[in-house]
Amino acid sequence: MMGHAGMAATAVRYLRSVGAPTTAPSPAPAAPHPRPALRAVREDERAPLDAAEFRSVLGHFASGVTVVTAPSEPGPAGFACQSFASLSLDPPLVTFMVARTSTTWPRIARAGVFCVNILGAGQGELCRAFAVSGADKFAGVPHGPAPATGSPRLTGVPAWIDCTIHAVHTGGDHLIVVGRVEALGTDPGAAEAGPLLFHRGGFGHFSS
């Protein structure tokens, strides 16, 4: 009696003898999507925006305020940042924007980690201290290491997010930094006062 292997070999020989295909035809490749036309933007096509007007109009968007910190040498690094947002839940990602001219960013980039300290109402002076350039921003500011990365976690902030740098993208005269969240937490007592808000060049607070 012919076994399964012999039967299969016989079937293949027969199909070949009559010119029939012995394998299933490959599916036809899908037509590629047309590529968008790309070209450089000419100078005469650029919007005639005034930088002061740009800042003034965008200043109507109220935002929270944070201090982004990182371990560094000879001392910790940090800067005030209002351009912070959550980005993804799975995986857990956050993002902030920093000017290419920032002298603090290279120190954070070298660390590869950072902690976002979300400021609360009444911490406007703390924000101003981290907005200056060249000063010892951590002088007199109590802080401890964040649990995952060791980045400075400022004492008394309503919330903090401890991150590793996930990606960095260009965005005009700024960089878009994406961080993967490694740990996070809140201080319920500090959170009771509400958030520190920035609107049209000044600080405010939320009132329900």
N, C-alpha and C positions, 0 to 999 in steps of 0.2 A: 504494500500500500504506500502511495506517495505521501510524504509528510508535508507539513505546511510550507517549509522552505522550498521543497521541490515544486509544489503547486504554484508558489509565487514566482519562481524562476521560469516555469513554463508559461505563465500568464504574461510575463514581461517579454519573453521571446515571441509570443504570438502577436502582441501589440506592436512590437517592432517590425514584424514581418508584414503587417498590413498598414504600416505608416502611422499608427495612432500614437499620440503622445503618452509617455509612460510616467510623467509627473504632472502635477497640477500647474496650470499656467500662472505665472506671477501676476499679481494685480498691477494694473496700469498706474504709473506714478501720478500723484495728485498734481494738478496744475499749480505752480507757485503763485503766491499773491504778487500783484504788481508792486514794484518798489516805488515809494513816494519820490517825487522829484525834489532833490535837495540842492540848494545853492546858497552861497553867502548872501547876507543881507547888505545891500548897498547903503552907503551913508545917507543918500536922499530918501531912503525908506525908513530910517529910524524915526521913532516918535519924538517930536520936539518937546521932551519933558525937562522941566526945570527941577534940579535936585531938591531945592528947598520946598517946592510945591509937592514933589513926590513924598517927602517926609511928612509934610503937613497933612496931606490927604490920608496917608497910611496911618498916621498917628491917631485917627479916629477909631481905629480898631483897638479896643482895650485888651490887654493881655496880662497874664500872670508874670511873676518875676522869679528868677532862680539865680543861684550861684553855682557854677560848675567848678568842681575842684578835682585835683589829682595829686597823688604823691610825686614829689620831685626833689631834685637836689639843686641848691643846698637847703631848700625849704619847700613846703607845699605850694602848689600853683592853684590859682582860681580867678574867675572873672564873672561879673554880673551878666546875665543873659536873659532876655525876654523872649527870644525866638526859640522856644522849646515846645515840643508836642509829643504825644504818644503816636506811634506809627503802626504797630502790629501787635496782635494778641498772640498769634501762633506762627512763628516764634515771637516771644515778647521783645519788642523793639521800641526804642524811643529815638528822637532826633532833636538836634539843635543846630543852629547856624552860627558861624563865627567868621568875622572879617579876616580876609587873607593877611591884613596888616597886623593882626593881633600878635603881640609878643608873648602872650601866655599860651596860645594854642600849640606852638612847637613843643613846649614842655609837657603838655597833656598828651600830645601825639606820641612823644617818646615813652611816656608811661604806659600807653596802650589801654588805660582804664580811666574812669571818671565817676564822680558822684554828682547827681543833680540834687541840689538842696532847694526845695520849694519854699519861698519866703512867705511869712504871714504878715498880717496887718501890724503895723508898728515896727517893722524891720526895714524901713526905708533907709535909715542911716547905715545899716549893715550893707544894703545894696550899694549905696554910694561909696562905701569903703572899698568894695570890690570892683567899682567902675573906674577907679583911678589907675593910672599907669605908672609903674616904677616905684611905688610905695610898698612897704611891708603890709600887705593886705590882711595877714593873719594876726597882726599884733593886737593882743588883748581880746581875740576872738576865740572862745572856748570851742574845742572840737575834739573828736575822737575818730578812730579808724572805722570805716564802713566794713561790714563783716566779710564780704566776698573779695574785695580788691584792696582794702586798706586805704582807699581815698578818704580825704577829710570829710567827716560828717559833722556839719555845724550843729552845735547844741541849740536847742530851742526852736528848730524849724518844724513846721507842721508835718512835712513829709520829705522823704528822700528816696532816691532811686540809684542803686549801685550797679555800674555797668562796665563791660569791656567794649572796646571799640570794634564794631562789626564791619563798617565800611565808611569811606569818605568820598563824597562826590563834589564836583565843581558846580558852582552856582553864581556865575558872574564874579563880582568882587568879594563874594563870600564862599565858604565851604559848608557843605551839608554833611554833618557828622551823624552817623547812625550807630547807636549803641545797643548791645544785647543786654537785657536786664538779668542780673545775677542774683540780686536781692533788693528788697524794698520794704519800706515801713512808714509808720506815722507816729506822731506824738499827739494823742487825743487832747491833752491839755493845751498845747500850742495851737491846735487846729480850731479850738473854740472861738478864737478871735477872728477867724476868717482869713481870706487870702490878701496878700499885698497886690494891688493892681497898678498897672502903668497905662496912662491914657493922656495923649496930647502933651507929652513932655513932663507930666507930673504924676505923683503917687496918689492913690486913693484906696478905699476899701469897700467891700461888699456890704450892703445893708439890706436885710430882708424886710 
